[in-house]
Amino acid sequence: MGAGGRLFASTTKTGRKKNPIKRVPFSKPPFNIRDIMKAIPPHGFKRSLLRSFSYLVRDLTLVFLFYYIATTYFHLLPSPYNYLAWPIYWILQGCVFLGVWVIAHECGHHAFSDYQWVDDTVGFIFHSALMVPYFSWKHSHRRHHSNIGSIEHDEVFVPKPKSEIEWYYKYLNNPPGRVITLAITLVLGWPLYLAVNASGRQYDRFACHYDPYSPIYNARERLQIYISDVGVIVTTHLLYRVALAKGLAWLICIYGLPWLILNGIIVFITYLHHTHPSLPHYDSSEWDWLRGALATIDRDYGVLNKVFHNITNTHVAHHLFSAMPHYNAVEATEAMKPILGEYYQFDGTPVYKAMWREAKECLYVEPDEGGKGVFWYKNNF
């Protein structure tokens, strides 16, 4: 483990692991946020409007390039190549959609430019285009960053203690059950989170990102929730008009399936950022913001790191400095590793293997025997 080290020990000749997954230190770290900040070059915190727009233009260029190729050339391909081309388009377009989504997400953190109105305008337009209520998610996501790692107050991917796990979970703790659970989670997880707060913080009444009176929001934020809803409604109407003009099948092929892949990638990435056998969660007796922010993990997605604007391999830095633009986060991560030491978490396990392992091992959280206030993932029923 440590600064970019391995999380898993080697095995002996008998096949027995020398050490299980090494847990992240959960005691108060010997450094504070100012110490980490001093290790990062000052330019790491500077936002460039021109540079930020260049990444957005790059992503939009790819979106329109893939759209042009699909609509201009796919019908000219002989069978079966015309059928094989469409899944490639859906995957590539979904990945580029994720790049656009990440930039809009940065706007919500005021990491796009020095001008809040620019950030909110860009974020509102492009999150709305991807059916995300911009201000609604901006506010709930900000609270996620403020309460990261808190089992009581975090906003999303809040693990349940064993006593609150539904009775049927133990019957899904097998390969077929995990396949079904993962499939449902990847396809429906993101829209269900927005619509009914699935996997989110437990409130005393129904919570929904589209409801201006949802308990997620306060009265000062209510108008912006209405504006977010208008953005999604306008996009829905435009898609309806396109479906009337081009046909529903055309719309599904060009926009709908890449959008579903985008949704699945969002859940896939965020789940793996916040779910790992080495990561603790805390109740109010132990939680503090810095320890919570360090209870997340960086992953390696290969070439997709660049496509996803490095949100995948710099997530620890993102939780420590959410207003830092993505193009400075890789350098910042390298600079802060010596300060964080074993408090920095990276897992280079291939992500498809990691997803299966986490789905198998991270079913609920409980304190260790005799422990208090610090909760760890477990899976034994």
C-alpha positions as CSV (number, residue, x, y, z in Angstrom):
1,M,0.0,0.0,0.0
2,G,1.3,3.5,0.8
3,A,2.2,6.0,-2.0
4,G,1.1,4.1,-5.0
5,G,2.2,0.7,-3.6
6,R,0.4,-2.6,-3.9
7,L,-2.6,-3.3,-1.7
8,F,-2.2,-7.1,-1.8
9,A,0.6,-9.2,-0.4
10,S,2.1,-12.1,-2.3
11,T,1.2,-15.7,-1.5
12,T,3.4,-18.3,0.0
13,K,4.2,-21.7,-1.5
14,T,1.4,-23.2,0.4
15,G,-1.0,-20.8,-1.4
16,R,-1.8,-19.0,1.8
17,K,-1.7,-15.2,1.8
18,K,1.0,-13.7,3.9
19,N,-1.3,-10.8,4.8
20,P,-4.9,-9.9,4.0
21,I,-5.8,-6.6,2.4
22,K,-4.0,-4.0,4.4
23,R,-6.5,-1.5,5.8
24,V,-5.9,2.3,5.5
25,P,-4.8,3.9,8.8
26,F,-7.8,5.3,10.5
27,S,-6.2,7.2,13.3
28,K,-5.8,11.0,13.1
29,P,-3.1,11.6,10.5
30,P,0.1,13.3,11.5
31,F,-0.5,16.1,8.9
32,N,-3.3,18.5,8.1
33,I,-4.8,19.9,4.9
34,R,-2.4,22.8,4.9
35,D,0.6,20.5,4.9
36,I,-0.8,18.7,1.9
37,M,-1.5,22.0,0.1
38,K,2.1,23.2,0.7
39,A,3.4,20.1,-1.1
40,I,1.5,21.0,-4.3
41,P,3.0,23.6,-6.6
42,P,0.9,26.8,-6.5
43,H,0.0,26.5,-10.2
44,G,-1.9,23.3,-9.3
45,F,-4.7,25.4,-7.9
46,K,-5.0,27.8,-10.8
47,R,-7.9,27.5,-13.2
48,S,-7.6,28.5,-16.8
49,L,-10.8,29.4,-18.7
50,L,-9.1,28.8,-22.1
51,R,-7.6,25.5,-21.1
52,S,-10.9,24.2,-19.5
53,F,-12.8,25.2,-22.7
54,S,-10.2,23.4,-24.8
55,Y,-11.1,20.1,-23.1
56,L,-14.8,20.7,-23.6
57,V,-14.2,21.5,-27.3
58,R,-12.2,18.3,-27.6
59,D,-15.0,16.2,-26.2
60,L,-17.7,17.9,-28.2
61,T,-15.6,17.4,-31.4
62,L,-15.4,13.7,-30.7
63,V,-19.1,13.5,-30.0
64,F,-19.9,15.1,-33.3
65,L,-17.3,13.1,-35.1
66,F,-18.7,9.8,-33.9
67,Y,-22.2,11.0,-34.7
68,Y,-21.2,12.0,-38.2
69,I,-19.5,8.7,-38.9
70,A,-22.4,6.7,-37.5
71,T,-25.1,8.6,-39.5
72,T,-23.1,8.9,-42.7
73,Y,-21.3,5.6,-43.1
74,F,-22.8,2.9,-41.0
75,H,-25.6,2.2,-43.5
76,L,-23.1,1.7,-46.3
77,L,-21.3,-1.1,-44.5
78,P,-22.1,-4.7,-45.7
79,S,-23.6,-7.1,-43.2
80,P,-22.6,-8.1,-40.6
81,Y,-20.2,-5.2,-40.2
82,N,-23.0,-2.6,-40.1
83,Y,-24.4,-4.5,-37.0
84,L,-21.0,-4.7,-35.4
85,A,-20.3,-1.0,-35.9
86,W,-23.2,0.2,-33.7
87,P,-22.0,-1.4,-30.4
88,I,-18.6,0.2,-31.0
89,Y,-20.2,3.6,-31.5
90,W,-22.3,3.2,-28.4
91,I,-19.3,2.4,-26.2
92,L,-17.1,5.1,-27.7
93,Q,-19.8,7.7,-27.5
94,G,-20.8,6.7,-24.0
95,C,-17.2,7.2,-22.9
96,V,-16.9,10.6,-24.5
97,F,-20.3,11.5,-22.9
98,L,-18.6,10.7,-19.6
99,G,-15.8,13.2,-20.4
100,V,-18.5,15.9,-21.0
101,W,-20.2,14.9,-17.7
102,V,-16.9,15.2,-15.8
103,I,-16.4,18.7,-17.1
104,A,-19.9,19.7,-16.1
105,H,-19.3,18.1,-12.7
106,E,-16.1,20.2,-12.4
107,C,-18.3,23.3,-13.1
108,G,-20.4,22.3,-10.0
109,H,-17.2,22.4,-8.0
110,H,-16.2,25.8,-9.4
111,A,-13.1,24.1,-10.9
112,F,-13.8,25.1,-14.5
113,S,-12.9,28.9,-14.3
114,D,-12.6,31.8,-11.9
115,Y,-16.1,32.9,-12.8
116,Q,-19.0,31.3,-11.0
117,W,-21.5,32.4,-13.6
118,V,-19.4,30.8,-16.4
119,D,-19.1,27.5,-14.4
120,D,-22.9,27.4,-13.7
121,T,-23.8,28.2,-17.3
122,V,-21.6,25.6,-18.8
123,G,-22.5,23.0,-16.2
124,F,-26.2,23.7,-16.5
125,I,-26.2,23.3,-20.3
126,F,-24.2,20.1,-20.5
127,H,-25.5,18.3,-17.5
128,S,-29.0,19.1,-18.7
129,A,-28.1,17.7,-22.1
130,L,-27.2,14.5,-20.4
131,M,-30.4,14.5,-18.3
132,V,-28.8,15.5,-15.1
133,P,-30.4,18.2,-12.9
134,Y,-27.4,20.4,-12.6
135,F,-28.0,22.5,-9.5
136,S,-29.8,19.7,-7.7
137,W,-26.9,17.4,-8.1
138,K,-24.4,20.2,-7.5
139,H,-25.9,20.8,-4.0
140,S,-26.2,17.1,-3.0
141,H,-22.7,16.4,-4.4
142,R,-21.3,19.2,-2.4
143,R,-22.7,17.7,0.8
144,H,-21.2,14.3,-0.2
145,H,-17.8,16.1,-0.3
146,S,-18.5,17.8,3.0
147,N,-19.5,14.5,4.7
148,I,-17.4,11.9,2.9
149,G,-16.8,8.8,4.9
150,S,-19.6,9.5,7.5
151,I,-21.9,6.6,7.9
152,E,-24.6,9.0,9.2
153,H,-24.3,12.1,7.0
154,D,-22.7,11.1,3.7
155,E,-25.0,11.5,0.7
156,V,-24.2,8.6,-1.6
157,F,-22.8,5.1,-1.5
158,V,-23.6,5.0,2.2
159,P,-23.0,1.4,3.3
160,K,-25.5,-0.2,5.7
161,P,-24.7,-2.0,8.9
162,K,-25.5,-5.7,9.0
163,S,-28.7,-5.2,11.0
164,E,-30.2,-3.0,8.2
165,I,-29.4,-5.3,5.3
166,E,-32.5,-6.6,3.6
167,W,-33.3,-10.3,4.2
168,Y,-32.8,-11.3,0.6
169,Y,-29.2,-10.1,0.3
170,K,-27.8,-13.3,1.6
171,Y,-29.5,-15.2,-1.2
172,L,-27.9,-12.9,-3.7
173,N,-24.4,-13.5,-2.3
174,N,-23.4,-15.9,-5.0
175,P,-22.2,-15.6,-8.6
176,P,-25.7,-15.5,-10.3
177,G,-27.0,-13.1,-7.7
178,R,-24.0,-10.8,-8.0
179,V,-24.4,-10.7,-11.8
180,I,-28.1,-9.7,-11.5
181,T,-27.3,-7.2,-8.8
182,L,-24.4,-5.6,-10.8
183,A,-26.5,-5.5,-14.0
184,I,-29.4,-3.7,-12.2
185,T,-27.0,-1.4,-10.4
186,L,-25.1,-0.4,-13.6
187,V,-28.2,0.1,-15.7
188,L,-30.6,1.8,-13.2
189,G,-28.3,3.0,-10.4
190,W,-27.7,6.5,-11.5
191,P,-31.3,7.4,-12.6
192,L,-32.7,5.7,-9.4
193,Y,-30.3,7.8,-7.3
194,L,-31.6,11.0,-8.9
195,A,-35.2,9.9,-8.7
196,V,-35.6,8.2,-5.4
197,N,-32.2,8.6,-3.7
198,A,-31.3,5.0,-4.1
199,S,-28.0,4.2,-2.2
200,G,-28.1,7.6,-0.7
201,R,-28.4,9.0,2.8
202,Q,-31.5,8.0,4.8
203,Y,-33.9,10.9,5.4
204,D,-37.0,10.9,7.5
205,R,-39.1,11.3,4.3
206,F,-39.0,10.8,0.6
207,A,-35.9,12.3,-1.0
208,C,-35.7,13.1,-4.8
209,H,-33.3,15.3,-6.8
210,Y,-36.1,16.7,-8.9
211,D,-38.2,17.8,-5.9
212,P,-37.5,21.4,-4.8
213,Y,-39.0,20.5,-1.4
214,S,-36.9,17.4,-1.0
215,P,-35.2,17.1,2.4
216,I,-31.9,17.1,0.5
217,Y,-32.3,20.9,0.0
218,N,-32.9,24.0,2.0
219,A,-35.2,26.9,1.2
220,R,-32.3,29.0,-0.3
221,E,-31.6,26.3,-2.9
222,R,-35.3,25.7,-3.9
223,L,-35.3,28.1,-6.9
224,Q,-32.2,26.4,-8.4
225,I,-33.9,23.0,-8.1
226,Y,-36.8,24.4,-10.2
227,I,-34.3,25.7,-12.8
228,S,-32.6,22.3,-12.9
229,D,-35.9,20.6,-13.6
230,V,-36.6,23.1,-16.4
231,G,-33.2,22.1,-18.0
232,V,-34.1,18.4,-17.9
233,I,-37.6,19.1,-19.2
234,V,-36.3,21.2,-22.1
235,T,-33.9,18.3,-23.0
236,T,-36.7,15.8,-22.8
237,H,-38.8,17.9,-25.1
238,L,-36.0,18.3,-27.6
239,L,-35.4,14.5,-27.6
240,Y,-39.2,14.0,-28.1
241,R,-39.1,16.4,-31.2
242,V,-36.1,14.5,-32.5
243,A,-37.9,11.2,-32.1
244,L,-40.9,12.6,-34.0
245,A,-38.6,13.7,-36.8
246,K,-36.2,10.8,-37.0
247,G,-38.0,8.0,-35.3
248,L,-37.6,6.5,-31.9
249,A,-35.2,3.8,-33.0
250,W,-32.9,6.4,-34.5
251,L,-32.9,8.4,-31.3
252,I,-32.2,5.3,-29.2
253,C,-29.3,4.3,-31.4
254,I,-27.7,7.8,-31.6
255,Y,-28.4,9.1,-28.0
256,G,-30.3,6.6,-25.9
257,L,-27.8,3.7,-25.7
258,P,-24.7,5.9,-25.3
259,W,-26.6,7.6,-22.5
260,L,-27.2,4.3,-20.8
261,I,-23.6,3.4,-21.1
262,L,-22.7,6.8,-19.6
263,N,-25.0,6.0,-16.7
264,G,-23.3,2.7,-16.1
265,I,-19.8,4.2,-16.2
266,I,-20.8,6.8,-13.7
267,V,-22.0,4.2,-11.2
268,F,-19.0,1.9,-12.0
269,I,-16.4,4.6,-11.4
270,T,-18.0,6.1,-8.3
271,Y,-18.7,2.7,-6.7
272,L,-15.1,1.7,-7.1
273,H,-13.9,5.0,-5.7
274,H,-15.8,4.6,-2.5
275,T,-16.0,0.8,-2.1
276,H,-12.9,-1.2,-1.1
277,P,-12.2,-3.7,1.7
278,S,-9.4,-1.5,3.0
279,L,-11.6,1.7,3.4
280,P,-13.2,2.7,6.7
281,H,-16.3,4.5,7.5
282,Y,-17.0,6.5,10.6
283,D,-19.8,7.4,12.9
284,S,-20.1,10.8,14.6
285,S,-17.9,9.7,17.5
286,E,-14.9,9.2,15.2
287,W,-15.5,11.1,12.0
288,D,-13.6,14.2,10.9
289,W,-13.5,15.6,7.4
290,L,-9.8,14.9,6.6
291,R,-10.0,11.2,7.6
292,G,-13.2,10.9,5.7
293,A,-11.7,12.5,2.6
294,L,-8.8,10.0,2.8
295,A,-11.3,7.1,2.9
296,T,-11.5,6.9,-0.9
297,I,-9.3,5.2,-3.5
298,D,-7.6,5.9,-6.8
299,R,-8.0,3.3,-9.6
300,D,-6.3,2.8,-13.0
301,Y,-8.4,2.6,-16.1
302,G,-5.5,2.7,-18.6
303,V,-6.1,4.9,-21.6
304,L,-9.6,5.8,-20.3
305,N,-7.9,7.8,-17.6
306,K,-7.4,10.5,-20.2
307,V,-10.8,10.1,-21.8
308,F,-12.4,10.5,-18.3
309,H,-10.2,13.6,-17.5
310,N,-8.3,11.6,-14.8
311,I,-11.3,11.6,-12.5
312,T,-10.4,7.9,-12.1
313,N,-6.8,8.0,-10.9
314,T,-6.9,11.3,-9.0
315,H,-10.0,10.9,-6.9
316,V,-8.2,11.2,-3.6
317,A,-6.9,14.6,-4.7
318,H,-10.3,15.6,-5.9
319,H,-11.8,15.0,-2.4
320,L,-9.1,16.9,-0.8
321,F,-9.2,19.8,-3.2
322,S,-12.5,19.7,-5.1
323,A,-12.0,23.1,-6.8
324,M,-8.7,22.0,-8.4
325,P,-9.1,21.6,-12.2
326,H,-8.6,18.1,-13.5
327,Y,-5.6,18.9,-15.7
328,N,-3.6,19.7,-12.5
329,A,-4.7,16.7,-10.5
330,V,-2.2,14.2,-11.7
331,E,0.8,16.4,-10.8
332,A,-0.9,17.2,-7.5
333,T,-1.4,13.6,-6.7
334,E,2.3,12.8,-7.2
335,A,3.3,15.8,-5.1
336,M,1.2,14.9,-2.1
337,K,2.0,11.1,-2.0
338,P,5.1,11.6,0.2
339,I,3.0,13.6,2.7
340,L,0.1,11.1,2.7
341,G,2.2,8.0,2.9
342,E,0.1,5.0,3.9
343,Y,-3.0,7.3,4.0
344,Y,-2.9,7.4,0.2
345,Q,-4.9,4.6,-1.4
346,F,-4.3,3.2,-4.9
347,D,-5.4,-0.1,-6.2
348,G,-4.1,-1.2,-9.6
349,T,-6.3,-4.3,-9.8
350,P,-7.9,-4.5,-13.3
351,V,-11.2,-2.7,-12.7
352,Y,-13.4,-5.5,-14.0
353,K,-11.8,-7.9,-11.4
354,A,-12.1,-5.2,-8.7
355,M,-15.8,-4.7,-9.4
356,W,-16.4,-8.4,-8.9
357,R,-14.3,-8.6,-5.8
358,E,-15.9,-5.5,-4.2
359,A,-19.4,-6.8,-5.0
360,K,-18.5,-10.1,-3.3
361,E,-16.6,-8.7,-0.2
362,C,-18.2,-5.3,0.5
363,L,-21.8,-6.1,1.5
364,Y,-22.2,-4.2,4.7
365,V,-20.1,-2.5,7.4
366,E,-19.6,-3.2,11.1
367,P,-17.0,-2.2,13.7
368,D,-14.4,-4.8,14.6
369,E,-15.1,-6.8,17.8
370,G,-14.6,-4.4,20.7
371,G,-14.2,-1.5,18.3
372,K,-16.3,1.6,18.3
373,G,-17.0,4.3,15.8
374,V,-14.9,2.9,12.9
375,F,-16.8,0.6,10.5
376,W,-15.2,-1.8,8.0
377,Y,-16.7,-3.7,5.0
378,K,-17.6,-7.3,5.7
379,N,-19.5,-10.1,3.8
380,N,-20.2,-13.0,6.2
381,F,-23.9,-13.7,6.9
